[in-house]
Amino acid sequence: MTEERPERIVVVSGDHAEATACYWHTEGRNDYKENGFEIEAVVDRYGTEHEPRWSDEPAELFPGVSTYRNRQGRHLRIERSACPVRVRMREWFQYVSYDWAEHNSSWSTPYWVRYVAG
């Protein structure tokens, strides 16, 4: 099932804001669940779409926006001076049963977050 949520607005009132992509995995005796959030694209104030690049060292995507990764996930740092910035996110979930395939399920929902200077 895929449906798009309404755009969410985040007001950047400090120096910067961060968006984080991460996921969780849990296992049972005969099944597992995974769910998470992905950062799929970043759109600058001119409408140009940028694909995030993930490395241990911060990498500038465009002036005022950088990406990096660590043990807690992948992070997008947005300076207030770069706003407005739109970020396409995706929330997803998957359940897999090794014994009862008819119980397996998954879903994915894309949505936009707009970061604006406050």
PyMOL CGO cylinders between C-alpha atoms (Angstrom):
from pymol import cmd
from pymol.cgo import CYLINDER

trace = [
    CYLINDER, 0.00, 0.00, 0.00, 1.46, 3.37, -0.98, 0.3, 1, 1, 1, 1, 1, 1,
    CYLINDER, 1.46, 3.37, -0.98, -0.17, 6.71, -0.29, 0.3, 1, 1, 1, 1, 1, 1,
    CYLINDER, -0.17, 6.71, -0.29, 1.37, 10.14, 0.00, 0.3, 1, 1, 1, 1, 1, 1,
    CYLINDER, 1.37, 10.14, 0.00, 0.91, 12.22, 3.14, 0.3, 1, 1, 1, 1, 1, 1,
    CYLINDER, 0.91, 12.22, 3.14, 0.43, 15.98, 3.13, 0.3, 1, 1, 1, 1, 1, 1,
    CYLINDER, 0.43, 15.98, 3.13, 3.60, 18.06, 3.25, 0.3, 1, 1, 1, 1, 1, 1,
    CYLINDER, 3.60, 18.06, 3.25, 4.83, 18.82, 6.77, 0.3, 1, 1, 1, 1, 1, 1,
    CYLINDER, 4.83, 18.82, 6.77, 6.35, 22.23, 7.62, 0.3, 1, 1, 1, 1, 1, 1,
    CYLINDER, 6.35, 22.23, 7.62, 9.32, 22.57, 10.01, 0.3, 1, 1, 1, 1, 1, 1,
    CYLINDER, 9.32, 22.57, 10.01, 10.32, 26.07, 11.09, 0.3, 1, 1, 1, 1, 1, 1,
    CYLINDER, 10.32, 26.07, 11.09, 14.09, 26.36, 11.60, 0.3, 1, 1, 1, 1, 1, 1,
    CYLINDER, 14.09, 26.36, 11.60, 14.32, 28.84, 14.46, 0.3, 1, 1, 1, 1, 1, 1,
    CYLINDER, 14.32, 28.84, 14.46, 17.88, 28.02, 15.54, 0.3, 1, 1, 1, 1, 1, 1,
    CYLINDER, 17.88, 28.02, 15.54, 21.03, 27.88, 13.44, 0.3, 1, 1, 1, 1, 1, 1,
    CYLINDER, 21.03, 27.88, 13.44, 20.10, 24.56, 11.83, 0.3, 1, 1, 1, 1, 1, 1,
    CYLINDER, 20.10, 24.56, 11.83, 17.75, 21.57, 11.81, 0.3, 1, 1, 1, 1, 1, 1,
    CYLINDER, 17.75, 21.57, 11.81, 18.47, 17.88, 11.22, 0.3, 1, 1, 1, 1, 1, 1,
    CYLINDER, 18.47, 17.88, 11.22, 16.54, 15.11, 9.54, 0.3, 1, 1, 1, 1, 1, 1,
    CYLINDER, 16.54, 15.11, 9.54, 17.56, 11.54, 10.38, 0.3, 1, 1, 1, 1, 1, 1,
    CYLINDER, 17.56, 11.54, 10.38, 17.12, 8.31, 8.43, 0.3, 1, 1, 1, 1, 1, 1,
    CYLINDER, 17.12, 8.31, 8.43, 17.25, 5.14, 10.52, 0.3, 1, 1, 1, 1, 1, 1,
    CYLINDER, 17.25, 5.14, 10.52, 15.70, 1.71, 10.83, 0.3, 1, 1, 1, 1, 1, 1,
    CYLINDER, 15.70, 1.71, 10.83, 14.91, -0.91, 13.47, 0.3, 1, 1, 1, 1, 1, 1,
    CYLINDER, 14.91, -0.91, 13.47, 15.04, -4.69, 13.16, 0.3, 1, 1, 1, 1, 1, 1,
    CYLINDER, 15.04, -4.69, 13.16, 13.55, -7.11, 15.70, 0.3, 1, 1, 1, 1, 1, 1,
    CYLINDER, 13.55, -7.11, 15.70, 13.47, -10.89, 15.52, 0.3, 1, 1, 1, 1, 1, 1,
    CYLINDER, 13.47, -10.89, 15.52, 11.14, -13.41, 17.07, 0.3, 1, 1, 1, 1, 1, 1,
    CYLINDER, 11.14, -13.41, 17.07, 11.54, -17.17, 17.04, 0.3, 1, 1, 1, 1, 1, 1,
    CYLINDER, 11.54, -17.17, 17.04, 9.97, -17.59, 13.60, 0.3, 1, 1, 1, 1, 1, 1,
    CYLINDER, 9.97, -17.59, 13.60, 9.53, -14.05, 12.33, 0.3, 1, 1, 1, 1, 1, 1,
    CYLINDER, 9.53, -14.05, 12.33, 11.05, -10.60, 12.10, 0.3, 1, 1, 1, 1, 1, 1,
    CYLINDER, 11.05, -10.60, 12.10, 9.95, -6.97, 11.79, 0.3, 1, 1, 1, 1, 1, 1,
    CYLINDER, 9.95, -6.97, 11.79, 11.76, -4.05, 10.21, 0.3, 1, 1, 1, 1, 1, 1,
    CYLINDER, 11.76, -4.05, 10.21, 10.67, -0.46, 10.05, 0.3, 1, 1, 1, 1, 1, 1,
    CYLINDER, 10.67, -0.46, 10.05, 12.36, 2.81, 9.36, 0.3, 1, 1, 1, 1, 1, 1,
    CYLINDER, 12.36, 2.81, 9.36, 12.65, 6.20, 7.73, 0.3, 1, 1, 1, 1, 1, 1,
    CYLINDER, 12.65, 6.20, 7.73, 14.63, 7.02, 4.58, 0.3, 1, 1, 1, 1, 1, 1,
    CYLINDER, 14.63, 7.02, 4.58, 15.79, 10.35, 3.15, 0.3, 1, 1, 1, 1, 1, 1,
    CYLINDER, 15.79, 10.35, 3.15, 15.27, 9.99, -0.59, 0.3, 1, 1, 1, 1, 1, 1,
    CYLINDER, 15.27, 9.99, -0.59, 15.92, 13.45, -2.04, 0.3, 1, 1, 1, 1, 1, 1,
    CYLINDER, 15.92, 13.45, -2.04, 16.60, 17.05, -1.10, 0.3, 1, 1, 1, 1, 1, 1,
    CYLINDER, 16.60, 17.05, -1.10, 15.28, 19.97, -3.15, 0.3, 1, 1, 1, 1, 1, 1,
    CYLINDER, 15.28, 19.97, -3.15, 16.98, 23.37, -2.85, 0.3, 1, 1, 1, 1, 1, 1,
    CYLINDER, 16.98, 23.37, -2.85, 15.27, 26.78, -3.00, 0.3, 1, 1, 1, 1, 1, 1,
    CYLINDER, 15.27, 26.78, -3.00, 15.67, 26.84, -6.81, 0.3, 1, 1, 1, 1, 1, 1,
    CYLINDER, 15.67, 26.84, -6.81, 13.82, 23.55, -7.33, 0.3, 1, 1, 1, 1, 1, 1,
    CYLINDER, 13.82, 23.55, -7.33, 16.93, 21.46, -8.09, 0.3, 1, 1, 1, 1, 1, 1,
    CYLINDER, 16.93, 21.46, -8.09, 16.75, 17.93, -6.69, 0.3, 1, 1, 1, 1, 1, 1,
    CYLINDER, 16.75, 17.93, -6.69, 19.87, 16.52, -5.01, 0.3, 1, 1, 1, 1, 1, 1,
    CYLINDER, 19.87, 16.52, -5.01, 20.48, 12.87, -4.14, 0.3, 1, 1, 1, 1, 1, 1,
    CYLINDER, 20.48, 12.87, -4.14, 21.97, 12.48, -0.64, 0.3, 1, 1, 1, 1, 1, 1,
    CYLINDER, 21.97, 12.48, -0.64, 25.50, 11.07, -0.32, 0.3, 1, 1, 1, 1, 1, 1,
    CYLINDER, 25.50, 11.07, -0.32, 26.37, 9.24, 2.90, 0.3, 1, 1, 1, 1, 1, 1,
    CYLINDER, 26.37, 9.24, 2.90, 29.88, 9.11, 4.36, 0.3, 1, 1, 1, 1, 1, 1,
    CYLINDER, 29.88, 9.11, 4.36, 31.46, 9.26, 7.81, 0.3, 1, 1, 1, 1, 1, 1,
    CYLINDER, 31.46, 9.26, 7.81, 32.69, 12.78, 7.14, 0.3, 1, 1, 1, 1, 1, 1,
    CYLINDER, 32.69, 12.78, 7.14, 30.18, 15.61, 6.51, 0.3, 1, 1, 1, 1, 1, 1,
    CYLINDER, 30.18, 15.61, 6.51, 29.66, 16.20, 2.77, 0.3, 1, 1, 1, 1, 1, 1,
    CYLINDER, 29.66, 16.20, 2.77, 28.08, 19.38, 1.40, 0.3, 1, 1, 1, 1, 1, 1,
    CYLINDER, 28.08, 19.38, 1.40, 25.17, 18.68, -0.95, 0.3, 1, 1, 1, 1, 1, 1,
    CYLINDER, 25.17, 18.68, -0.95, 24.76, 22.37, -1.73, 0.3, 1, 1, 1, 1, 1, 1,
    CYLINDER, 24.76, 22.37, -1.73, 25.53, 25.53, 0.28, 0.3, 1, 1, 1, 1, 1, 1,
    CYLINDER, 25.53, 25.53, 0.28, 23.97, 25.22, 3.73, 0.3, 1, 1, 1, 1, 1, 1,
    CYLINDER, 23.97, 25.22, 3.73, 23.00, 21.54, 3.46, 0.3, 1, 1, 1, 1, 1, 1,
    CYLINDER, 23.00, 21.54, 3.46, 25.28, 18.63, 4.34, 0.3, 1, 1, 1, 1, 1, 1,
    CYLINDER, 25.28, 18.63, 4.34, 24.99, 14.89, 4.95, 0.3, 1, 1, 1, 1, 1, 1,
    CYLINDER, 24.99, 14.89, 4.95, 26.86, 12.40, 7.13, 0.3, 1, 1, 1, 1, 1, 1,
    CYLINDER, 26.86, 12.40, 7.13, 26.33, 8.99, 8.73, 0.3, 1, 1, 1, 1, 1, 1,
    CYLINDER, 26.33, 8.99, 8.73, 27.15, 7.48, 12.10, 0.3, 1, 1, 1, 1, 1, 1,
    CYLINDER, 27.15, 7.48, 12.10, 25.94, 4.62, 14.30, 0.3, 1, 1, 1, 1, 1, 1,
    CYLINDER, 25.94, 4.62, 14.30, 22.63, 6.36, 14.94, 0.3, 1, 1, 1, 1, 1, 1,
    CYLINDER, 22.63, 6.36, 14.94, 21.74, 6.65, 11.24, 0.3, 1, 1, 1, 1, 1, 1,
    CYLINDER, 21.74, 6.65, 11.24, 22.11, 8.96, 8.26, 0.3, 1, 1, 1, 1, 1, 1,
    CYLINDER, 22.11, 8.96, 8.26, 21.75, 12.66, 8.96, 0.3, 1, 1, 1, 1, 1, 1,
    CYLINDER, 21.75, 12.66, 8.96, 20.84, 15.68, 6.86, 0.3, 1, 1, 1, 1, 1, 1,
    CYLINDER, 20.84, 15.68, 6.86, 21.86, 19.02, 8.38, 0.3, 1, 1, 1, 1, 1, 1,
    CYLINDER, 21.86, 19.02, 8.38, 20.00, 22.06, 7.07, 0.3, 1, 1, 1, 1, 1, 1,
    CYLINDER, 20.00, 22.06, 7.07, 21.31, 25.53, 7.93, 0.3, 1, 1, 1, 1, 1, 1,
    CYLINDER, 21.31, 25.53, 7.93, 18.65, 28.20, 8.34, 0.3, 1, 1, 1, 1, 1, 1,
    CYLINDER, 18.65, 28.20, 8.34, 20.38, 30.24, 5.60, 0.3, 1, 1, 1, 1, 1, 1,
    CYLINDER, 20.38, 30.24, 5.60, 19.66, 27.48, 3.03, 0.3, 1, 1, 1, 1, 1, 1,
    CYLINDER, 19.66, 27.48, 3.03, 15.89, 27.57, 3.58, 0.3, 1, 1, 1, 1, 1, 1,
    CYLINDER, 15.89, 27.57, 3.58, 13.47, 26.89, 2.09, 0.3, 1, 1, 1, 1, 1, 1,
    CYLINDER, 13.47, 26.89, 2.09, 14.51, 23.26, 1.58, 0.3, 1, 1, 1, 1, 1, 1,
    CYLINDER, 14.51, 23.26, 1.58, 12.20, 20.35, 0.79, 0.3, 1, 1, 1, 1, 1, 1,
    CYLINDER, 12.20, 20.35, 0.79, 13.09, 16.79, 1.81, 0.3, 1, 1, 1, 1, 1, 1,
    CYLINDER, 13.09, 16.79, 1.81, 11.38, 13.69, 0.41, 0.3, 1, 1, 1, 1, 1, 1,
    CYLINDER, 11.38, 13.69, 0.41, 11.16, 11.07, 3.16, 0.3, 1, 1, 1, 1, 1, 1,
    CYLINDER, 11.16, 11.07, 3.16, 9.78, 7.55, 3.17, 0.3, 1, 1, 1, 1, 1, 1,
    CYLINDER, 9.78, 7.55, 3.17, 8.47, 5.63, 6.18, 0.3, 1, 1, 1, 1, 1, 1,
    CYLINDER, 8.47, 5.63, 6.18, 8.30, 1.85, 5.72, 0.3, 1, 1, 1, 1, 1, 1,
    CYLINDER, 8.30, 1.85, 5.72, 7.46, -1.37, 7.56, 0.3, 1, 1, 1, 1, 1, 1,
    CYLINDER, 7.46, -1.37, 7.56, 7.90, -5.07, 6.83, 0.3, 1, 1, 1, 1, 1, 1,
    CYLINDER, 7.90, -5.07, 6.83, 6.77, -8.16, 8.76, 0.3, 1, 1, 1, 1, 1, 1,
    CYLINDER, 6.77, -8.16, 8.76, 7.92, -11.64, 7.70, 0.3, 1, 1, 1, 1, 1, 1,
    CYLINDER, 7.92, -11.64, 7.70, 6.76, -14.89, 9.26, 0.3, 1, 1, 1, 1, 1, 1,
    CYLINDER, 6.76, -14.89, 9.26, 8.76, -18.00, 8.39, 0.3, 1, 1, 1, 1, 1, 1,
    CYLINDER, 8.76, -18.00, 8.39, 5.82, -20.24, 9.32, 0.3, 1, 1, 1, 1, 1, 1,
    CYLINDER, 5.82, -20.24, 9.32, 2.75, -18.35, 8.12, 0.3, 1, 1, 1, 1, 1, 1,
    CYLINDER, 2.75, -18.35, 8.12, 3.41, -16.59, 4.81, 0.3, 1, 1, 1, 1, 1, 1,
    CYLINDER, 3.41, -16.59, 4.81, -0.17, -15.34, 4.72, 0.3, 1, 1, 1, 1, 1, 1,
    CYLINDER, -0.17, -15.34, 4.72, 0.70, -13.10, 7.70, 0.3, 1, 1, 1, 1, 1, 1,
    CYLINDER, 0.70, -13.10, 7.70, 3.58, -11.37, 5.86, 0.3, 1, 1, 1, 1, 1, 1,
    CYLINDER, 3.58, -11.37, 5.86, 2.98, -7.70, 5.20, 0.3, 1, 1, 1, 1, 1, 1,
    CYLINDER, 2.98, -7.70, 5.20, 4.71, -4.52, 4.21, 0.3, 1, 1, 1, 1, 1, 1,
    CYLINDER, 4.71, -4.52, 4.21, 3.90, -0.90, 3.48, 0.3, 1, 1, 1, 1, 1, 1,
    CYLINDER, 3.90, -0.90, 3.48, 5.71, 2.22, 2.41, 0.3, 1, 1, 1, 1, 1, 1,
    CYLINDER, 5.71, 2.22, 2.41, 4.60, 5.85, 2.64, 0.3, 1, 1, 1, 1, 1, 1,
    CYLINDER, 4.60, 5.85, 2.64, 6.40, 8.77, 0.97, 0.3, 1, 1, 1, 1, 1, 1,
    CYLINDER, 6.40, 8.77, 0.97, 6.02, 12.29, 2.31, 0.3, 1, 1, 1, 1, 1, 1,
    CYLINDER, 6.02, 12.29, 2.31, 7.59, 15.74, 2.01, 0.3, 1, 1, 1, 1, 1, 1,
    CYLINDER, 7.59, 15.74, 2.01, 8.99, 17.93, 4.78, 0.3, 1, 1, 1, 1, 1, 1,
    CYLINDER, 8.99, 17.93, 4.78, 9.56, 21.64, 4.02, 0.3, 1, 1, 1, 1, 1, 1,
    CYLINDER, 9.56, 21.64, 4.02, 12.14, 23.43, 6.16, 0.3, 1, 1, 1, 1, 1, 1,
    CYLINDER, 12.14, 23.43, 6.16, 11.57, 27.18, 6.36, 0.3, 1, 1, 1, 1, 1, 1,
    CYLINDER, 11.57, 27.18, 6.36, 13.51, 29.88, 8.21, 0.3, 1, 1, 1, 1, 1, 1,
    CYLINDER, 13.51, 29.88, 8.21, 11.75, 31.17, 11.30, 0.3, 1, 1, 1, 1, 1, 1,
]
cmd.load_cgo(trace, "trace")
